[in-house]
């Protein structure tokens, strides 16, 4: 028989508690570097940020400890109150933990958070067993999502007085930080607010030009050099600008142009302006996959339609599609395999 006694880490996460964690997140973002000549992403400061993110991951994991996996489902019942509370706790702490990359305020190794990603993914797989209705899960947890816009505005407007004594590298969040937060947008973020954040990213890139087309970043335009760009409508889940760790931003459409074999120039995975690795991290993957599927869905559909009309498989068309998927994998530093890129593309489009 299932015990009805309260369990540790199964209590409801109040608004005040969530605000306290968000304030602690902002405090770690503004931690000063170890010394005047030390960057913020190394030393004791980096260790503090790492430990804080570790605590967030542990909170997410604790939300599923002792969870009655499938108990309600087996009896045809809806989720219990305790189960819903655990969903909500996990949702909040997972969101905040995934934002942890920005706490380092500088370049980090592309796979530096592999352990974090694995732990959160493993916890999610266990939690998912208790979900029988995804719409119900979304409606019950949306309030506990962490708004990317809210966090960005906290960091933009809540700069502590002591930060004014820090050097120029410790100013307000840069374009890379805001672009990273934009990549973690969720149902709680209003489309108009996301557009306002995009305008802020463009403002921070004022005077900077795209590393591919050399055009400025205009909040009213996607710019870029990509066939069919005039017919593309960018949903809120696809950023118009990508900002790698080197800071040399590129229009999303221009990034798509780099993937087309006949337009390829320069080594894959390196910034076309400075030659440094893009060094994308897990925080960048989802929005870049969304962009990839938006840009190349029509490309693949056109070639599969041509093959269907001809009644035969075109070796050149198949190789072209494979090259695009391989190029995307290499530009991401192999954070995603070419096979996975194709599977995600095929899932989101109904090719002929």
C-alpha positions as CSV (number, residue, x, y, z in Angstrom):
1,X,0.0,0.0,0.0
2,X,1.3,3.5,-0.9
3,X,2.3,5.6,2.1
4,X,0.3,8.9,2.5
5,X,2.9,10.5,4.7
6,X,4.7,13.6,3.2
7,X,7.9,12.9,1.4
8,X,11.1,15.0,1.3
9,X,11.4,17.4,-1.7
10,X,7.7,16.9,-2.6
11,X,6.5,20.2,-1.1
12,X,5.0,22.9,-3.4
13,X,7.5,25.4,-4.7
14,X,6.1,28.8,-3.7
15,X,6.5,32.0,-5.7
16,X,8.7,33.4,-3.0
17,X,11.0,30.3,-3.2
18,X,11.2,30.6,-6.9
19,X,12.0,34.3,-6.7
20,X,14.8,33.5,-4.2
21,X,16.4,31.0,-6.5
22,X,16.2,33.5,-9.4
23,X,17.8,36.2,-7.2
24,X,20.6,33.7,-6.3
25,X,21.1,33.0,-10.0
26,X,21.5,36.7,-10.7
27,X,23.9,37.0,-7.8
28,X,26.1,34.3,-9.2
29,X,26.1,36.0,-12.6
30,X,27.4,39.2,-11.0
31,X,30.1,37.5,-8.9
32,X,33.4,39.4,-9.4
33,X,36.4,37.7,-11.0
34,X,39.2,36.5,-8.8
35,X,41.4,39.4,-9.6
36,X,41.8,42.4,-11.9
37,X,43.6,40.4,-14.6
38,X,41.5,37.2,-14.2
39,X,38.6,36.5,-16.6
40,X,35.3,35.5,-14.9
41,X,35.1,32.0,-16.4
42,X,38.1,30.6,-14.5
43,X,39.3,30.1,-11.0
44,X,37.2,30.3,-7.8
45,X,34.4,32.3,-9.4
46,X,33.9,29.6,-12.1
47,X,33.9,26.9,-9.3
48,X,31.2,28.8,-7.4
49,X,29.1,29.0,-10.6
50,X,29.7,25.3,-11.2
51,X,28.7,24.4,-7.7
52,X,25.5,26.5,-7.8
53,X,24.4,24.8,-11.1
54,X,25.2,21.5,-9.5
55,X,22.8,22.3,-6.7
56,X,20.1,23.2,-9.2
57,X,20.6,19.8,-11.0
58,X,20.4,18.1,-7.6
59,X,17.1,19.8,-6.9
60,X,15.7,18.6,-10.2
61,X,16.8,15.1,-9.5
62,X,15.4,15.2,-6.0
63,X,12.0,16.0,-7.5
64,X,11.7,12.5,-8.8
65,X,13.1,10.6,-5.9
66,X,10.5,8.2,-4.6
67,X,8.1,9.1,-7.3
68,X,5.4,6.4,-7.8
69,X,6.3,5.8,-11.4
70,X,3.1,4.8,-13.2
71,X,1.1,4.2,-10.0
72,X,-1.7,6.6,-11.0
73,X,-1.5,5.5,-14.6
74,X,-2.0,1.8,-13.8
75,X,-5.2,2.6,-12.0
76,X,-6.6,4.9,-14.6
77,X,-6.4,7.9,-12.4
78,X,-5.1,11.4,-13.1
79,X,-1.9,12.5,-11.6
80,X,-1.9,12.9,-7.8
81,X,-1.3,16.2,-6.1
82,X,2.1,15.0,-5.1
83,X,3.0,14.0,-8.6
84,X,1.9,17.4,-10.0
85,X,4.1,19.1,-7.4
86,X,7.0,17.0,-8.4
87,X,6.4,17.9,-12.1
88,X,6.4,21.5,-11.2
89,X,9.6,21.4,-9.1
90,X,11.5,19.5,-11.8
91,X,10.3,21.9,-14.5
92,X,11.6,25.0,-12.6
93,X,14.9,23.5,-11.6
94,X,15.6,22.0,-15.0
95,X,15.0,25.3,-16.8
96,X,17.2,27.2,-14.4
97,X,20.0,24.6,-14.5
98,X,20.0,24.7,-18.3
99,X,20.5,28.4,-18.2
100,X,23.7,27.9,-16.1
101,X,26.1,28.3,-19.1
102,X,25.6,32.1,-19.0
103,X,26.9,32.3,-15.4
104,X,30.5,31.8,-16.6
105,X,30.3,35.0,-18.6
106,X,32.8,33.8,-21.3
107,X,34.0,30.9,-23.4
108,X,33.5,27.4,-22.1
109,X,34.3,24.0,-23.6
110,X,31.5,22.8,-25.9
111,X,31.0,19.6,-23.9
112,X,31.7,21.1,-20.5
113,X,28.1,20.4,-19.4
114,X,27.7,16.9,-20.7
115,X,27.4,15.6,-17.2
116,X,24.6,18.1,-16.4
117,X,22.8,17.3,-19.6
118,X,23.0,13.5,-18.9
119,X,21.7,13.9,-15.4
120,X,18.8,16.1,-16.4
121,X,17.9,13.8,-19.4
122,X,18.0,10.7,-17.2
123,X,15.8,12.4,-14.6
124,X,13.4,13.5,-17.4
125,X,13.1,10.0,-18.7
126,X,12.1,8.7,-15.3
127,X,9.6,11.6,-14.9
128,X,8.1,11.1,-18.3
129,X,6.7,7.6,-17.3
130,X,4.2,9.5,-15.1
131,X,2.9,11.6,-17.9
132,X,-0.1,10.2,-19.8
133,X,-1.4,13.5,-21.3
134,X,1.3,16.0,-22.5
135,X,-1.2,18.9,-22.8
136,X,-2.2,18.3,-19.1
137,X,1.5,18.3,-18.1
138,X,2.1,21.5,-20.0
139,X,-0.9,23.3,-18.5
140,X,0.1,22.2,-15.0
141,X,3.8,23.2,-15.3
142,X,3.7,26.4,-17.5
143,X,3.6,28.6,-14.4
144,X,6.8,27.0,-13.2
145,X,8.7,27.5,-16.4
146,X,11.6,30.0,-16.1
147,X,11.0,32.9,-18.5
148,X,14.1,33.7,-20.6
149,X,12.8,37.3,-21.0
150,X,12.4,37.6,-17.2
151,X,15.9,36.4,-16.5
152,X,17.4,38.7,-19.2
153,X,15.6,41.7,-17.8
154,X,16.8,40.8,-14.3
155,X,20.3,40.8,-15.5
156,X,19.9,44.0,-17.5
157,X,18.3,46.0,-14.8
158,X,19.6,44.6,-11.5
159,X,23.3,45.3,-11.9
160,X,24.6,45.6,-8.3
161,X,26.4,48.9,-7.4
162,X,29.7,47.1,-6.7
163,X,29.8,45.9,-10.3
164,X,30.5,49.5,-11.4
165,X,34.0,49.1,-10.0
166,X,34.7,46.1,-12.2
167,X,36.5,46.4,-15.5
168,X,35.0,46.8,-19.0
169,X,34.6,43.1,-19.5
170,X,32.1,43.0,-16.6
171,X,29.4,45.2,-18.1
172,X,25.8,44.4,-18.7
173,X,25.0,41.0,-20.4
174,X,26.5,40.9,-23.9
175,X,24.9,39.7,-27.1
176,X,26.1,36.1,-26.6
177,X,24.5,36.0,-23.1
178,X,21.1,37.3,-24.4
179,X,21.2,35.1,-27.5
180,X,21.8,32.1,-25.2
181,X,18.8,33.1,-23.1
182,X,16.7,33.5,-26.2
183,X,17.5,30.0,-27.2
184,X,15.8,28.8,-24.0
185,X,12.5,30.6,-24.5
186,X,9.4,28.8,-23.4
187,X,5.6,28.9,-23.4
188,X,5.8,31.6,-20.6
189,X,7.6,34.0,-22.9
190,X,5.4,36.4,-24.9
191,X,6.2,36.8,-28.6
192,X,6.3,40.6,-28.4
193,X,8.7,40.4,-25.5
194,X,10.9,38.0,-27.4
195,X,11.0,40.4,-30.3
196,X,12.0,43.2,-27.9
197,X,14.8,41.0,-26.6
198,X,15.9,40.4,-30.2
199,X,16.0,44.2,-30.7
200,X,18.2,44.4,-27.6
201,X,20.6,41.8,-29.1
202,X,20.8,43.9,-32.3
203,X,21.5,47.0,-30.2
204,X,24.3,45.3,-28.5
205,X,25.7,44.3,-31.9
206,X,25.6,47.9,-33.1
207,X,28.6,48.6,-35.3
208,X,29.2,44.8,-35.8
209,X,28.5,43.2,-39.1
210,X,27.7,39.6,-40.0
211,X,30.7,37.3,-40.3
212,X,29.3,35.9,-43.6
213,X,27.5,38.6,-45.6
214,X,29.2,41.6,-43.9
215,X,25.8,43.4,-43.5
216,X,24.7,45.0,-40.2
217,X,22.2,43.4,-37.8
218,X,18.9,45.0,-38.3
219,X,16.0,44.4,-36.0
220,X,13.6,44.8,-38.9
221,X,15.2,42.3,-41.2
222,X,16.6,38.7,-41.2
223,X,19.2,39.8,-43.8
224,X,21.3,36.9,-45.0
225,X,22.0,35.2,-48.3
226,X,19.7,32.2,-48.7
227,X,17.5,31.0,-51.5
228,X,13.9,31.3,-50.7
229,X,14.5,33.7,-47.8
230,X,11.7,36.0,-49.0
231,X,9.1,33.3,-48.4
232,X,10.4,32.3,-45.0
233,X,8.5,33.4,-41.9
234,X,10.6,33.1,-38.7
235,X,8.6,31.7,-35.8
236,X,9.5,32.8,-32.3
237,X,11.4,29.5,-31.8
238,X,13.9,30.4,-34.4
239,X,16.4,33.2,-33.7
240,X,17.4,35.5,-36.6
241,X,20.9,35.9,-35.3
242,X,23.4,33.4,-33.9
243,X,26.2,34.5,-31.6
244,X,29.1,32.1,-31.1
245,X,31.5,32.3,-28.2
246,X,34.0,34.4,-30.2
247,X,31.3,37.1,-30.5
248,X,31.3,37.4,-34.3
249,X,27.6,37.0,-34.8
250,X,26.1,35.7,-38.0
251,X,22.6,35.9,-39.4
252,X,20.7,32.6,-39.2
253,X,20.0,32.7,-42.9
254,X,23.7,33.2,-43.6
255,X,24.6,30.3,-41.3
256,X,22.2,28.3,-43.5
257,X,24.1,29.4,-46.6
258,X,27.3,28.0,-45.2
259,X,25.7,24.6,-45.1
260,X,25.0,24.5,-48.9
261,X,27.9,22.5,-50.4
262,X,28.4,24.8,-53.5
263,X,28.6,27.9,-51.2
264,X,31.0,26.3,-48.6
265,X,34.0,28.4,-47.8
266,X,36.4,27.8,-45.0
267,X,36.9,25.0,-42.5
268,X,33.7,23.6,-40.9
269,X,33.0,24.6,-37.3
270,X,35.2,27.7,-37.4
271,X,34.2,31.4,-37.4
272,X,34.6,32.7,-40.9
273,X,36.0,36.0,-39.5
274,X,38.5,35.1,-36.8
275,X,39.1,31.4,-37.5
276,X,38.3,30.4,-33.9
277,X,36.0,27.5,-33.2
278,X,32.4,28.4,-32.9
279,X,32.4,26.4,-29.7
280,X,28.6,26.0,-29.6
281,X,27.4,24.4,-26.4
282,X,24.2,22.4,-25.5
283,X,22.4,25.7,-24.9
284,X,22.6,26.4,-28.6
285,X,21.6,23.1,-30.1
286,X,17.7,23.3,-29.9
287,X,17.4,26.7,-31.6
288,X,19.9,25.8,-34.2
289,X,18.0,22.6,-35.0
290,X,14.8,24.6,-35.3
291,X,16.6,26.9,-37.7
292,X,18.0,24.0,-39.7
293,X,14.6,22.4,-40.1
294,X,13.0,25.7,-41.1
295,X,15.7,26.4,-43.7
296,X,16.2,23.0,-45.2
297,X,12.8,21.4,-45.0
298,X,11.8,23.1,-48.3
299,X,15.2,22.2,-49.8
300,X,14.7,18.5,-49.1
301,X,11.1,18.6,-50.0
302,X,11.9,20.0,-53.5
303,X,14.4,17.3,-54.2
304,X,12.2,14.4,-53.0
305,X,9.4,15.8,-55.1
306,X,11.7,15.9,-58.1
307,X,12.7,12.2,-57.5
308,X,9.0,11.2,-57.0
309,X,8.0,12.9,-60.3
310,X,10.9,11.2,-62.1
311,X,10.1,7.9,-60.6
312,X,13.7,7.2,-59.6
313,X,16.1,8.0,-56.9
314,X,18.7,10.6,-57.9
315,X,22.1,9.8,-56.5
316,X,23.1,13.5,-56.8
317,X,20.0,14.6,-54.8
318,X,20.6,12.0,-52.1
319,X,24.2,13.0,-51.7
320,X,23.3,16.6,-51.6
321,X,20.9,16.1,-48.7
322,X,23.5,13.9,-46.9
323,X,26.2,16.6,-47.4
324,X,23.9,19.3,-45.9
325,X,23.3,17.1,-42.8
326,X,27.0,16.3,-42.5
327,X,27.8,20.0,-42.9
328,X,25.4,20.9,-40.1
329,X,26.9,18.3,-37.8
330,X,30.4,19.6,-38.4
331,X,29.4,23.3,-38.0
332,X,28.0,22.3,-34.6
333,X,31.3,20.7,-33.6
334,X,29.6,17.3,-33.8
335,X,27.3,18.1,-30.9
336,X,24.7,16.4,-33.2
337,X,25.4,13.6,-35.6
338,X,24.5,13.9,-39.3
339,X,22.2,10.9,-38.9
340,X,20.4,12.7,-36.0
341,X,20.1,15.9,-38.1
342,X,18.4,13.9,-40.9
343,X,16.0,12.2,-38.4
344,X,15.0,15.5,-36.9
345,X,14.5,17.0,-40.3
346,X,12.3,14.0,-41.4
347,X,10.2,14.1,-38.2
348,X,9.2,17.7,-38.8
349,X,8.4,17.5,-42.5
350,X,6.2,15.3,-44.6
351,X,8.5,14.7,-47.5
352,X,7.1,13.3,-50.8
